[in-house]
């Protein structure tokens, strides 16, 4: 059964560029696991730094596909390389409303 998720990532100004670079590379791995990026948005420059830096809406075909993406050695290598670029992050399973 497909699952839809919302990712909310907060990044302070000093790590925002690295957070975006990490996401550029990590999102590119979605398709290898059947995942799909539905939307990727970023806080406007004139908004308060305490607001989320990036918000994504994504879909995976099932929980196994999501688990495979999360365990993908390439994604784990990105986490290792970039470090803690987000000061906080949440992954929320959501229902799409018509």
N, C-alpha and C positions, 0 to 999 in steps of 0.2 A: 504494500500500500504506500503510495507516494507521501512524502512529508514535506511541508513547507516550513521554513525557518526564517526568523528575522535575527540578524546579527547587529548588535549595537556596540560600537567600539569608541571609547574615549581616549584621546591622545593629546598630551600637552604640546604646545608649540614646538618644543625642542625635539620631540620624536614624531611629529606629524608626517614629515616627509618620509621617514623610514617606515612608518605604519602604512602609508600609501604604497610604497615600493613593495613591502611584504605582501600586501593584499593583491597587487598586480600579479605577482608570481603565484600566490596561493590559489587565487581564483582560476588561473589558467589550468589548474589541475582538476577542477570540477568535472569537466567533460569525460576524463578518463574513468570516472566513477559513476557516470550517468547523471551527474549533477548539472544544474542549470542556474545561472545567475539571472534572476528576474528583474532586479533593479539594484543599482549601486549609486548612492548619493552621498554627498559630502557637505559638511557644514559650510555655510558661506563665510568668507573672510571677515565680514563685519559683525558676525555673531559672537556671543560670549564663549570664551575658551572652555567653560565648564560644560558646554553642550557636547553631545557626541560628535566625534570627528567624522566617522563613516557609519552608514547604516546600509545594510544589504538585505534584500529579500531573495531567498534561494530555495531551490527544490531539489530533492534527491528522490530516486525511485522507491527507496525503502530504507529502513534503519541500517541494514547490512551495508548498503552503498555508502551511507554517511559514515559508518564506523570504518569502512575501508579507506575513505578519504582521510579521516582523522588519523589513521594509523599509517598512511602512506609515508614511506621513508623520505620521499622528496619534500613533503610538507614538513615533516619533523626536522629535516635539515634546514629548511627556511626558518623555522622557529629558533633553532640553534644559532643560525647565522645572524638573524636580526635581533634576537633577544626580546625583552619585554618592551615592545614599542607602544602597547596600549596600557594606560593606567588602570583601566577597567574594561571589561567586555562581557557581554551577555549574548547567549544564543537561546532564542525563545521559539518553541514550536508554536505555530500559529494556524488558525483556520482562515482561509480566504473567504471573504464575504462578497456576495454578489452585489 
